[in-house]
């Protein structure tokens, strides 16, 4: 059970995310309390404390809350740490253009992944499962599976001991099924989730590593099942693996100055 201090921090983080999600128009205390399922007086105290620290602004007349200047400053300071976003944007756009499929860059956040970037493909039947800000457990989508499979065995066991995905995600997310997908991902180098998160939508992902060889991000593609036959699934997976390897080298400062030759994704 969380102690009081941890609980307060957790609630404050939840409120910050909810306020940010409402966009530039902001939101009222009552709206945030309803979204957070926390009593309004508690929400007001937390929002006021965040305002005093500069993490939130409040419009004097309407009383609506919005993101404050300290959040901008923190974001600027963290930009180098998350340079995968800026380095990955061009790559995600390139993969989407060449493959015709929706392409994503996701990052690990503890036992979840969060989608950082999404680029639409040209193919008219598109998947809308993932979009910026979506958080999913590591073992659920291809983005998380690609990362999970690259973790040491001990960390994988600890993760599987701590979660029960079946109640929300169904029998295909039992521990033995997840362990099978981990083994398959390790064998082929990239993860494949065949229509489990959304029927008819297949997802493929490869892990991206930091300079310490830790899997911290992933590149992924979603495609309708009809576009994964005749060996195309394997070609997409291998291409993502190659692109993810190059991005890992770039982030670690080891990439050569010569630009990488784009892999065919047709």
Buried (B, 14 or more C-beta within 10 A) or exposed (E): EEEEEEEBEEBBEBBBEBBEEBEEEBBBBEBBBBBBEBEBEBBBEBBBBBBEEBBBBBEEEEEBBBBBEBBEEEEEEEEEEBEBBEBBBEBBBBBBBBBBBBBBBBBBEEBBBBBBBBBBBEBEEBBEBBEEEBEBBBBBBBBBBBBBBBBEEEEBEEBBEEBEBBEEBEEBBBBEBBBEBBEBBEEBBBBBBBBBBBEEBBBBBBBBBBEEEEBBBBBBBBBBEEBBEEEBBBBBBBBBBBBBBBBBBBBEEEBEEEEBEBBEBE
